[in-house]
Amino acid sequence: MTPPTHPWVKSSYSSQDGGNCLEWSPAHANAHGTVPVRDSKNPNGPALNFAPTAWSAFVTGVQAGDFPA
């Protein structure tokens, strides 16, 4: 995958102390139909791409507490 040229946004679930940091590119998702996700501590590293329905299901599960910390 070519890295998104759109801005990355840090997840509201990411901590500010350098812990679990996740970024995604909503503008890329809107433009291309895939949701790119990366580790904000490694911005030049790989990004995972999710179908919007899969990403939505994951976020819903996180919000519901289905995934232990």
N, C-alpha and C positions, 0 to 999 in steps of 0.2 A: 504494500500500500504506500502511496505517496503521502507524506505527512500533511495534515491539514495546513492550509495557509491562513485559515481563519483563526481568530483569537481563541486561546484556551481559557477555561474558567475553572477555578478551584471549587471542588465540591463543598457544599455547606457542612458535610460530615467530616471533612478533613480537619485535623487539629492544626493550630497555629505554632506548635512547638516542634515541628519537624517530624511528627509521628506519621500516622497514616494519611498520606496526601494523595488525593486522586484529582485529576483534571479531566475535563471533557470539552468538546468543542460544539456547542449548540448550533452555531452558524454553519459549521460543516455538516452537521446532521440535517439541518433544514435544506441545505443546498444539494446534498448528495444521497440522502436517504440511509446513511449508516451513522452510528454513534461511535466516534473514536474516543477511547479512554486511555489515559497514560498515568504513570507514576510521576508526580510533579518534581520529585527529587532527582529524576533522570529525564529531563525534557528532550534529550537527543536519543533516548532509548526507544524501544518499540511501543507502538500503540495497539491496543486491541480494538477491533471493530465489531459492533453488535448491530443486529437488526433492531429497529426501534421497538418492536413488540417484546423482544428478549430483554432489552435494556429497561423498558418500563416494568416488566415482571420482576426483574432484579431489584429495582428501586423500591417497588411496592413491598417486596419481601424484606428488604432492609428496614423500611419504615415500620413494618409489622413485627420486627424483632425475630424474624425467621433465621437470621444468620448470627451466631454468637460472635462476640468481639474477640 
